[in-house]
Amino acid sequence: MRILMISDVYFPRVNGVSTSIQTFRRALDALGHRVDLIAPEYNGPRIEESGISRIPSRYLPLDPEDRIMKAGKIRALRPQLRECGYDLVHVQTPFVAHYLGIEIADALGVPRIETYHTFFEEYLFHYVPFVPKRVLRAASRRLSRAQCNQMDALIVPSMAMGEVLARYGVRVPVHVIPTGIPLGDFAAGNGMVFRNKWRIPTERPVLLYVGRVAFEKNIDFLMRALQRALARMPELLLVIAGEGPASASLKRRAARWRLQEHVVFVGYLERSVELLDCYRAADAFVFASRTETQGLVLLEALALGVPVISTAVMGTRDIVGPRRGAVVPADDETAFADAIVAVMRDAGWRARLADEGRAYAREWKAEPLARKLAAVYESVAARRASPEPVSCPL
């Protein structure tokens, strides 16, 4: 099959949506499907991948990491897109990509599906604080319901997100297909290289958070739990790998709480080497987001043998619920701190968790999940009588 994806975000913008798109594109390609992508152009160096049309974009005031694609530039691609013989349009995000994805699908006469990646109901008020939460929640529910019901089918990465959309009143078929993990990408890494670079002693116990440094990720919860754990393990260090709109606020909070010697912000790390070294340097991975639709970083940590300490809220339930390689305390700072201390003091337990996690991560391989997505494509796509095009300009 030939699929056209369209997204408002993609690498070099680092987030779960970018990772999901890249993982599925590569796995689908290995299965013999062609997946082209329309995504924004960003300033700075570009990730070179075939089959991607980069669209000029402009600055987004409320979220400077992201860009708004120019709709006219996307519409100008229609003549080229008609030559490519697409079977289906797969929309990945609900902004410009959603509305232009519908336009393109209608112009090409093909079905459209969308992946619902982000739990906007518990997200938007962090970025529009001048609007009451209840108003934003109600608006996000209405908008999500309307957008989802415009599709022929939906993909959600977790059971929890599917349950939320059912409560919204979404009527189209919903398929739960999480993003898998390309295990071959998570087999290397040298923790000592990372520790030496950041002058972390070999024996110092390290907790790690990887992800967007955003308010909805609940990183302040991790810092409060760290405070409590330090009373019993004063040598603990929390490494925060990532960047985002909450970085400055969290750094100020770390200074106010006198955690400068116990929290280090290392920014975004290059994924193929630096990030793997960072994971390998950690004794445990900590996570407490309440808005995740999946939580891919949990799988990355497990695949690299890093025990996970995480709450089980929304999409993270699907990953850590079986408690394989993971300790799941209550959504409470004291309980979380107790779990940190218990895991970090018991090297034998950590080793058992690491073995369990690696075995469990193998059950989340990207290829079988890509086959499930391809099956949805095939069930939704209209069969066309026209022959395959000889060539496609994308």
C-alpha positions as CSV (number, residue, x, y, z in Angstrom):
1,M,0.0,0.0,0.0
2,R,1.0,3.6,-0.4
3,I,0.1,5.9,2.5
4,L,0.4,9.6,2.9
5,M,1.0,10.8,6.5
6,I,0.7,14.4,7.5
7,S,1.8,15.9,10.8
8,D,2.4,19.2,12.5
9,V,5.5,17.9,14.2
10,Y,8.4,15.7,13.2
11,F,12.2,15.5,13.9
12,P,14.3,17.5,14.7
13,R,11.4,18.4,17.0
14,V,11.8,15.7,19.7
15,N,8.6,14.2,21.2
16,G,6.6,11.0,21.2
17,V,4.7,11.9,18.0
18,S,7.9,12.3,16.1
19,T,9.2,9.0,17.5
20,S,6.0,7.2,16.7
21,I,5.9,8.4,13.1
22,Q,9.5,7.4,12.5
23,T,9.1,4.0,14.1
24,F,6.0,3.1,12.1
25,R,7.3,4.5,8.8
26,R,10.5,2.3,9.1
27,A,8.6,-0.8,10.2
28,L,5.9,-0.4,7.5
29,D,8.6,0.1,4.9
30,A,10.2,-3.2,6.0
31,L,6.8,-4.8,5.4
32,G,6.7,-3.5,1.8
33,H,4.5,-0.5,2.3
34,R,5.4,3.0,1.2
35,V,4.7,5.8,3.6
36,D,5.4,9.4,2.6
37,L,5.2,12.3,5.1
38,I,4.3,15.9,5.0
39,A,5.8,17.8,8.0
40,P,7.1,21.2,8.9
41,E,10.4,22.8,8.0
42,Y,12.4,23.8,11.0
43,N,15.3,26.1,11.5
44,G,18.7,24.5,11.9
45,P,19.9,21.1,10.7
46,R,17.5,18.7,9.1
47,I,17.1,15.0,9.6
48,E,17.5,13.6,6.1
49,E,15.0,10.9,5.2
50,S,13.5,10.0,1.9
51,G,9.8,10.4,1.2
52,I,9.4,13.6,3.3
53,S,8.0,16.9,2.0
54,R,9.1,19.7,4.3
55,I,6.6,22.6,4.4
56,P,7.7,26.2,5.2
57,S,6.3,27.1,8.6
58,R,6.0,30.0,11.0
59,Y,6.7,30.6,14.7
60,L,4.0,29.5,17.3
61,P,3.9,32.1,20.1
62,L,2.4,29.8,22.8
63,D,4.8,27.0,22.2
64,P,8.1,28.2,20.6
65,E,9.3,24.6,20.0
66,D,6.6,24.0,17.5
67,R,5.8,25.5,14.1
68,I,2.6,26.2,12.1
69,M,2.8,24.9,8.5
70,K,1.7,27.2,5.7
71,A,-1.5,25.8,4.4
72,G,-1.0,27.3,0.9
73,K,2.2,25.4,0.5
74,I,0.5,22.1,1.3
75,R,-2.3,22.8,-1.1
76,A,0.2,23.5,-3.8
77,L,1.4,19.9,-3.5
78,R,-2.0,18.5,-4.7
79,P,-1.0,18.0,-8.4
80,Q,2.1,16.0,-7.3
81,L,0.1,14.0,-4.7
82,R,-2.5,13.0,-7.3
83,E,0.3,11.3,-9.3
84,C,1.3,9.1,-6.4
85,G,-1.6,6.7,-6.2
86,Y,-2.2,6.9,-2.4
87,D,-4.5,4.4,-0.8
88,L,-5.2,6.4,2.4
89,V,-4.3,9.6,4.3
90,H,-3.1,9.2,7.9
91,V,-3.3,12.4,9.9
92,Q,-1.0,12.5,13.0
93,T,-1.9,15.8,14.7
94,P,-5.0,17.9,15.1
95,F,-3.9,21.3,13.9
96,V,-3.1,22.4,10.3
97,A,-2.4,18.7,9.5
98,H,-5.9,17.6,10.5
99,Y,-7.7,20.1,8.3
100,L,-5.4,19.9,5.3
101,G,-5.3,16.1,5.7
102,I,-9.0,16.0,5.2
103,E,-8.8,18.3,2.2
104,I,-6.1,16.2,0.6
105,A,-8.0,12.9,1.2
106,D,-11.2,14.4,-0.3
107,A,-9.2,15.7,-3.3
108,L,-7.6,12.3,-3.9
109,G,-10.8,10.4,-3.2
110,V,-9.3,8.2,-0.5
111,P,-10.2,7.5,3.2
112,R,-8.6,9.3,6.1
113,I,-7.6,8.0,9.5
114,E,-6.0,9.8,12.5
115,T,-3.9,8.9,15.5
116,Y,-5.0,10.6,18.7
117,H,-1.6,11.1,20.4
118,T,-2.2,13.8,23.0
119,F,-4.6,14.0,25.9
120,F,-5.5,17.6,25.3
121,E,-8.2,17.8,28.1
122,E,-5.4,17.6,30.7
123,Y,-2.8,19.6,28.6
124,L,-4.0,22.9,27.3
125,F,-4.4,24.8,30.5
126,H,-0.7,24.7,31.0
127,Y,-0.3,26.8,27.9
128,V,-3.4,29.0,28.1
129,P,-3.5,29.8,31.8
130,F,-5.7,32.9,31.4
131,V,-8.7,30.7,30.4
132,P,-10.4,28.7,33.2
133,K,-9.6,25.0,33.2
134,R,-13.2,23.9,33.0
135,V,-13.7,26.0,29.9
136,L,-10.6,24.6,28.2
137,R,-11.5,21.0,29.2
138,A,-15.0,21.4,27.7
139,A,-13.7,23.0,24.6
140,S,-11.0,20.3,24.1
141,R,-13.6,17.6,24.4
142,R,-16.0,19.2,21.9
143,L,-13.2,19.8,19.4
144,S,-11.7,16.3,19.8
145,R,-15.2,14.7,19.3
146,A,-15.8,16.8,16.2
147,Q,-12.4,16.1,14.7
148,C,-12.4,12.4,15.5
149,N,-15.9,11.9,14.0
150,Q,-14.6,13.4,10.7
151,M,-12.4,10.4,10.2
152,D,-13.1,6.9,8.8
153,A,-11.2,5.3,11.7
154,L,-9.0,6.3,14.6
155,I,-5.8,4.9,16.1
156,V,-5.1,5.3,19.8
157,P,-1.9,4.1,21.5
158,S,-3.5,2.9,24.7
159,M,-6.8,1.4,26.1
160,A,-7.1,4.4,28.4
161,M,-7.2,6.9,25.5
162,G,-9.8,4.7,23.7
163,E,-11.9,4.9,26.8
164,V,-11.6,8.7,27.0
165,L,-12.7,9.0,23.3
166,A,-15.7,6.7,24.0
167,R,-16.7,9.1,26.8
168,Y,-16.4,12.0,24.4
169,G,-19.0,10.5,22.1
170,V,-16.6,9.4,19.3
171,R,-18.6,7.1,17.0
172,V,-16.0,6.0,14.4
173,P,-14.1,2.7,14.8
174,V,-11.2,3.1,17.3
175,H,-8.2,0.7,17.1
176,V,-5.8,0.4,20.0
177,I,-2.3,0.1,18.4
178,P,0.6,1.3,20.6
179,T,3.9,2.4,19.0
180,G,6.4,-0.4,19.2
181,I,10.1,-0.1,19.9
182,P,12.8,-0.8,17.3
183,L,14.8,-3.0,19.6
184,G,17.9,-2.8,17.4
185,D,18.2,0.9,18.2
186,F,18.3,0.2,22.0
187,A,21.1,-2.3,22.4
188,A,24.2,-0.1,22.8
189,G,25.1,2.7,25.2
190,N,28.0,3.3,27.6
191,G,27.0,4.7,31.0
192,M,30.5,5.5,32.0
193,V,30.9,7.8,29.0
194,F,27.9,9.8,30.2
195,R,29.0,9.8,33.9
196,N,32.5,11.0,33.0
197,K,31.1,13.8,30.8
198,W,28.9,15.1,33.5
199,R,31.4,14.3,36.4
200,I,29.1,11.9,38.1
201,P,31.0,9.5,40.3
202,T,30.7,5.8,39.4
203,E,29.2,4.9,42.8
204,R,26.6,7.7,42.9
205,P,23.0,6.5,42.6
206,V,21.3,8.1,39.6
207,L,17.6,8.5,38.8
208,L,16.7,9.5,35.3
209,Y,13.8,11.2,33.6
210,V,13.8,11.4,29.8
211,G,11.2,13.4,27.8
212,R,9.9,16.8,27.1
213,V,10.4,19.2,30.0
214,A,6.9,20.4,30.1
215,F,4.4,21.2,32.9
216,E,2.1,18.4,32.0
217,K,4.9,15.9,32.5
218,N,4.6,16.3,36.3
219,I,8.4,16.6,36.8
220,D,7.8,18.8,39.9
221,F,6.2,15.7,41.5
222,L,9.5,13.8,40.8
223,M,11.5,16.6,42.4
224,R,9.2,16.6,45.5
225,A,9.6,12.8,45.8
226,L,13.3,13.3,45.4
227,Q,13.3,15.7,48.4
228,R,11.7,13.1,50.6
229,A,14.0,10.3,49.4
230,L,17.1,12.4,50.1
231,A,16.4,12.3,53.8
232,R,17.3,8.6,53.7
233,M,19.7,8.6,50.6
234,P,21.4,12.0,50.6
235,E,23.7,11.0,47.7
236,L,20.8,10.6,45.1
237,L,21.0,12.5,41.8
238,L,18.1,13.1,39.4
239,V,19.2,13.6,35.8
240,I,16.6,15.3,33.6
241,A,17.2,14.8,29.9
242,G,15.1,17.0,27.6
243,E,14.0,20.5,27.0
244,G,10.8,22.4,27.0
245,P,8.7,25.2,28.3
246,A,9.0,24.2,32.0
247,S,12.8,24.1,32.0
248,A,13.4,27.6,33.4
249,S,10.6,27.2,36.0
250,L,12.0,23.8,37.2
251,K,15.5,25.1,37.4
252,R,14.3,28.0,39.6
253,R,12.4,25.5,41.8
254,A,15.5,23.3,42.1
255,A,17.4,26.3,43.4
256,R,14.6,27.4,45.7
257,W,14.4,23.9,47.2
258,R,18.3,23.7,47.4
259,L,18.4,20.8,45.0
260,Q,21.2,22.1,42.8
261,E,23.5,19.3,43.9
262,H,20.9,16.7,43.3
263,V,19.2,17.7,40.0
264,V,21.1,18.1,36.7
265,F,19.4,19.3,33.5
266,V,21.3,17.9,30.5
267,G,19.0,19.1,27.7
268,Y,18.2,17.2,24.5
269,L,20.5,14.4,23.7
270,E,21.4,12.9,20.3
271,R,19.3,9.7,20.2
272,S,21.6,7.2,18.5
273,V,24.5,7.6,21.0
274,E,24.2,10.2,23.7
275,L,20.8,9.2,24.8
276,L,21.7,5.6,25.0
277,D,24.7,6.4,27.2
278,C,22.4,8.5,29.4
279,Y,20.0,5.6,29.9
280,R,22.9,3.2,30.7
281,A,24.2,5.6,33.3
282,A,21.0,5.4,35.3
283,D,20.2,3.0,38.2
284,A,16.4,3.6,37.7
285,F,14.1,5.5,35.5
286,V,11.4,7.7,37.1
287,F,8.1,8.9,35.5
288,A,4.9,10.4,36.9
289,S,3.1,12.0,34.0
290,R,-0.7,12.0,34.3
291,T,-1.3,12.9,30.6
292,E,0.5,10.3,28.6
293,T,-1.4,8.4,25.9
294,Q,1.4,5.8,26.0
295,G,4.9,6.7,27.4
296,L,7.5,5.5,24.9
297,V,10.4,6.4,27.1
298,L,9.3,3.7,29.6
299,L,9.8,1.1,26.9
300,E,13.2,2.6,25.9
301,A,14.4,2.4,29.5
302,L,13.1,-1.2,29.9
303,A,14.8,-2.3,26.6
304,L,18.1,-1.0,27.9
305,G,17.7,-2.8,31.3
306,V,16.9,0.2,33.4
307,P,14.4,-0.5,36.1
308,V,11.3,1.8,36.0
309,I,9.6,3.5,38.9
310,S,6.4,5.0,37.6
311,T,2.9,5.8,38.4
312,A,0.2,4.1,36.3
313,V,-2.0,6.9,35.0
314,M,-3.7,7.0,31.6
315,G,-1.6,5.4,28.9
316,T,1.3,4.4,31.2
317,R,-1.0,1.8,32.7
318,D,-0.7,-0.4,29.5
319,I,3.1,-0.5,29.9
320,V,3.8,-0.6,33.6
321,G,0.5,-2.3,34.7
322,P,2.0,-5.9,34.5
323,R,4.8,-4.7,36.8
324,R,7.5,-6.4,34.7
325,G,10.7,-4.5,35.1
326,A,8.7,-1.8,36.8
327,V,7.7,-0.8,40.3
328,V,4.4,1.1,40.4
329,P,3.8,3.1,43.6
330,A,0.7,5.1,44.4
331,D,0.3,8.5,42.8
332,D,1.6,10.0,45.9
333,E,4.9,11.7,46.6
334,T,5.6,9.8,49.8
335,A,4.8,6.5,48.3
336,F,7.0,7.3,45.3
337,A,9.9,8.3,47.5
338,D,9.6,5.1,49.4
339,A,9.7,3.2,46.1
340,I,12.8,5.1,45.1
341,V,14.7,4.3,48.3
342,A,13.6,0.6,48.3
343,V,14.8,0.1,44.7
344,M,18.0,2.1,44.9
345,R,19.1,0.3,48.1
346,D,18.6,-3.2,46.7
347,A,21.1,-4.0,43.9
348,G,19.8,-7.6,43.5
349,W,16.2,-6.4,43.0
350,R,17.4,-3.9,40.4
351,A,19.2,-6.6,38.6
352,R,16.0,-8.8,38.5
353,L,13.9,-5.8,37.4
354,A,16.5,-5.2,34.6
355,D,16.2,-8.7,33.3
356,E,12.4,-8.7,33.5
357,G,12.3,-5.3,31.7
358,R,14.5,-6.4,28.8
359,A,12.4,-9.6,28.3
360,Y,9.1,-7.5,28.5
361,A,10.4,-4.9,26.0
362,R,10.8,-7.6,23.4
363,E,7.1,-8.1,23.5
364,W,6.7,-4.5,22.2
365,K,8.7,-5.0,19.0
366,A,7.8,-2.5,16.3
367,E,7.2,-5.0,13.5
368,P,4.1,-6.8,14.9
369,L,2.5,-3.6,15.8
370,A,3.2,-2.2,12.3
371,R,1.5,-5.3,10.9
372,K,-1.6,-4.4,13.0
373,L,-1.6,-0.9,11.6
374,A,-1.2,-2.2,8.1
375,A,-4.2,-4.4,8.6
376,V,-6.3,-1.4,9.6
377,Y,-5.1,0.5,6.5
378,E,-6.2,-2.5,4.3
379,S,-9.6,-2.7,6.0
380,V,-10.3,1.0,5.6
381,A,-8.7,1.8,2.2
382,A,-10.9,1.9,-0.8
383,R,-9.8,-0.3,-3.7
384,R,-9.2,1.7,-6.8
385,A,-9.4,0.5,-10.3
386,S,-6.8,2.8,-11.6
387,P,-3.3,1.3,-12.1
388,E,-0.4,2.2,-10.0
389,P,1.4,5.3,-11.2
390,V,4.7,4.9,-13.0
391,S,6.5,7.5,-10.9
392,C,5.8,9.8,-8.0
393,P,7.6,13.2,-7.7
394,L,7.8,13.0,-3.9
